[in-house]
Amino acid sequence: MERLAKADPGNARWQRELSLSYANVGFVLRAQGNLADALKAYRDSLAVRERLANTDPGNADWQADLARSYGLLAPVYEKLDNTAEALIALRKGREILATLVTHRAKQRAVEESPGVVRR
């Protein structure tokens, strides 16, 4: 997957798949108790997801992926006794999710407004 993603960095689908691959590697490493390498894999996933989210800030899926990345990092930081970084990751993820919820609530209000034509 890395080869494909590096060959075409503009291909968002491949980039997202790469971020998922890194996260999956992190899951396995974490389950094996290899927290340092799990942290690296999760950070690699985060880096790809940050690029995607910054490319299209209006893409809710990419923003949600980014929030999930922060959520994956937090418990690893905590297990590594780095509570400060765990809190930072949790706060960043929460901020993204709050923005998504607010945006969705505004969309729903517009969709449910009288006079809105539905197809």
Buried (B, 14 or more C-beta within 10 A) or exposed (E): EEEEBEEEEEEBEBBBBBBBBBBEBBEEBBEEEBBEBBBBBBBBBBEBBBBBBEEEEEBBEBBBBBBBBBBBBBBBBBBBEBEEBBEBBBEBBEEBBEBBEEEEEEEEEEEEEEEEEEE
